[in-house]
Amino acid sequence: MTDIVIDASCILEFLLNQQGKNLVVEKVSDNGLVSPACLPYEVGNAVSKLIKRKLLSVFDGAAVYHEFARIPIRLVEPDITNAIVIAGETESYAYDAYYISVAKQLSLPLFSMDSGMQTNAVKQGVVCL
């Protein structure tokens, strides 16, 4: 078993039973999951956006977050200064850079459904799944 850094896009793909759910299950099975400490806030924000857009009820949104809370993910504080440098070098958002920074810090592969984040991670020397 090895660890991988997983981002919110993969978590949401799984939790919302979207098209890539099977890919997420395949990639994460038998791996430990690691993520920046901001992950719960990102998941909560995404769920609230779905509620606001009337794509989820409040009840279903709370259930989705409850399921997320059951997933064993080791949350790591990213090196914010390093993430700011990465964000500047890749012209990306800090939240994307946090995942890349944690992957670099821990020398772990990154799993994201976000092609832009994957491209930026590879530019930073991070292996993507």
N, C-alpha and C positions, 0 to 999 in steps of 0.2 A: 504494500500500500504506500502510495506517495501522496504528497500534498499538492493541490493546485489552487491557484487564486481564481475565484469565480466572481463574476460581476452581477449587478442587478438584472441585466437583460436576460441572463441565463436563469436566474432564480424566478423571474416573472414568467418566462416562457414555460417553465415547469409548473408553477403555481396556477397559472391561468389556462393550463391545458391547451397551449397553442401548438402550432404546427411543428415547432422544433423540440417539443417535449421529449420525444424518444431519443433525440440526439443528446439532450442534456442528461438523461438517465444513463445512456451509454458512456458518455465522457466522465461522469462523476462516480459511477459505481466503482467500488474498491479504492476510492481516493478520499483523502481527507480534504476538507474544504477550508480555505482561508480567504479572508476578505478584509478590506479596510473597515475601520470601525464605523464609517458613515453608512454602511450597507442598510441597517435597519431604517434609517431616515430616508434613504433613497427608495426603498420598497414602500414605506408608508406614503411618501409623496406620490409615487406612481399609482398606488391604490386610490389615493384621494382624487387624483386627476380622473381616473376611470369613474369614480362616483360622481364627480362634478359633471362629467360628460354624459351621465346617465347610462353608462355601459356596465356598471355594477351597482347593486343596491348597497346601502350602508351596511346592512346585515351581511351580505356576501363579501363586502370589502373587509369587514372585521374578521370574517372567517378565513379569508385569504391571508391576512396578516397573522392570525393565530397559527395557521399551518406553517407559515414562514418561520415563526418563532420556534417551531419544533425541529427545524433542520439544524443539525450540529455543524456550526460554522465557527471556526476560531477567528475572532475579530482582532485585528492588529492596528495599532496607531501608525499611520503612514508618516514618513518624514516629510513634513509640510514644505520645508524649504526645497528639498529635492523635487517634490511634486510641482512646485511653482516653476522650477527650472525646466522640468519636463514639459509642463503646459506651455511655457514660452517657446521652447524649442520645437514643439509639435503643433503650435497654434491650436491647442485643444483646451477644453474646460478642465478646471482643477479636479473635479470629481473623476474624470477619466484618468487624469494623471495620478490620482491616489492609487488606483488599481495597478497601474504600471509601476509606480514607485514601490509598492508592497512586493510585487513580483520580482523586481530588481533586488530589493533589500534581502529577500529570502531565497533568491535564486530559484524561483519556482515558475512553472509555466502558467500562462494566463488563459482562461477560458471565457470568451465573450462572444455574444451574437452580434456585436457592433463592429462592422467591418472597418469603420474609421478608427476605433480604438485598437483593433488588431494591427492595422497599418502602422499606427503610431508606436505601438508596443514593439513591433519588429524593428522599427527604426532605432529604438532604444536598446536593442539587443535582447529583448524578451521573447522567449519561445511561446507561440500561441497554439492552442489545441484546435 
